[in-house]
Amino acid sequence: MVNQVININRKKYAVGLFWQPTGAGYVARSYAKNLAKSIDKKLNLFTEYRAMIGLGAKRLGHRVGMESAAAAVTDALTEYSSFLAVFSADKFFFLVAVRNGVILEDKIFETEEDARAEYFKLSEIPDWNALFAPSSWGMPRAVERNLSDLISNTSHSLLKPISMVGTGFFSVLLISLFVITTFYFFNEPIQQILNPKPKLEQVDPQLAAEYEKKVEEKNKELDEAFNIQKEAVPEPIVLPYDYLPDPKIRAEVCYQAMAFLMQPVFGWNQTSIECAETHAFAWFDRSFGTISDFYNYATNLMPGAFVQEESENSLLTRVKLPTVKTMASLDERDVNTALRDLTSLFQSIDMDVNMGAVVDTLTNGIDTVYLNVIEISADSKLIPMQFIKIFEDFGGVYMTRCTWNVSTRTWNYEVIIYVK
């Protein structure tokens, strides 16, 4: 087996970790130890990342203090809760798949064929927020990203040993050295402590009374100081449906931002435009223009837009969405009732749709909340403001993403609904 380590910006990262979601109230090292016993006892390293545990092994080339590449990629793509990505790394291909914030796949492939086959299989799963793959593969909706440009040095998902035997031995050694040093420097004070002291009744009664009074006052001060200290209270769980943008305003903001990017640029062909949670994006492929031409036109046509060179023949433009006032909104129907009503609604307008129910888990380490969420994906000729009207009788509606496909001239929408 090839070493499960890749070099990014002259730094080694661990890949090929076994990831497992965790629940509330777990002890990371104990959970990792039990998990390793049930899977492979040779897994002797672990990292704790968000609500997950990732297991690694020294025999795979992993080392204590090494960062996880999958966690670093997830940190870099926080705007997407679900994404599928393949990157060229060293002489290999690195695949990461994240679904609803959980790392599903963290693999390295020696051949491009194997990486493409695995990517193609996973891409058939619906409702990815974003897809990333080499442009030469020609995958629909996929954008090529450079791993070295994507990764920063801010990840904290460091590998640690599952077993603390070696660490414990070193700690005992340090403690022993500390005790010996302390005894050497404080030998005389210790002897004074061990020497018998005069009994209280042998001391002047007035001095003894004053001493007892001072001791009592000091103890009272310490008791009051101790009572002031409170146990740390965990941060309350933030429920996403308490802070949803108005669906109509959200749709209009997306449409205006996408229209701003729908600009004809001389010598460049626009392929698709997308509105995500915080930004709108547009992708251009070169026909006969130059990069300099693009910057000259874009400066006038799209002032304030960010331009990123994906390759010498592919460019990405990005613009930040304005902040939209939020409100609390939750649909009062149960999951089954909401799914039935939605199915009937789309049948009545003769529109194909993909729907499913999932349960999202939120925790602050103490409390856990389970959210019922309906995920919807549909292709339509309706513009965002018209499409979102379909859900005007539902609460808890949030359009997570919409895309305009230039070649097919169709919109693709991804909507979630929070239900009871």
Salt bridges, closest charged atoms under 4 A:
ASP40 OD2 - ARG59 NH2 2.80
GLU67 OE2 - LYS11 NZ 2.87
ASP75 OD1 - ARG50 NH2 3.56
GLU105 OE1 - LYS107 NZ 3.49
GLU118 OE2 - LYS107 NZ 3.50
GLU118 OE1 - LYS121 NZ 3.40
GLU210 OE2 - LYS214 NZ 3.72
GLU221 OE1 - LYS218 NZ 3.89
GLU274 OE1 - ARG401 NE 3.40
ASP331 OD2 - ARG333 NE 2.84
GLU332 OE1 - LYS420 NZ 2.66
ASP341 OD2 - ARG333 NH1 3.16
GLU414 OE2 - ARG401 NH1 3.04
